[in-house]
């Protein structure tokens, strides 16, 4: 195991701690949850940088990294939903996009079509991390101004989530031969 994979595993291990502190009613626990989430989000950036810089990009790391990202974001969103800090529709849009794009990437890889993460997808991830951090902090900060800023960043994250999903599907269908992937009998059903 190398350091980038260790960082990815740390992100996975942080998920139960994040949930524990996030669903607590203590304002201090909200700050701890925000610190856990921020540290875990930073490992997402750091593991990729280290893997490329040290030439330690592995199949296991390539598999685990997006799983860890999705676990972290989904756990935070569902926990925020549980404590009424986010609307259910926003959680469904964000998690639904993650599942749809993950499925698309799996199907495309199975047909030899690689659809790499785009700069737009990286902006989407960063905006989700910022929005989630602000929503966690909002639990401990009672301020209409901060609430408005958190909701504004969440709207940006949702918009980037939708636009990046459309981008993935567009790039997939532009690169792939749709007829070779979807048999005639399934194409129109």
Secondary structure, DSSP 8 states (H G I E B T S, - for coil): --HHHHHHHHHHHHHHHHHHHHSSS-HHHHHHHHHHHHHHHHHHHHHHHHHHHTT---HHHHHHHHHHHHHHHHHHHHHHHHTTSS-HHHHHHHHHHHHHHHHHHHHHHHTT------HHHHHHHHHHHHHHHHHHHHTT---HHHHHHHHHHHHHHHHHHHHHHHHHHHHHHHHS-HHHHS-HHHHT-
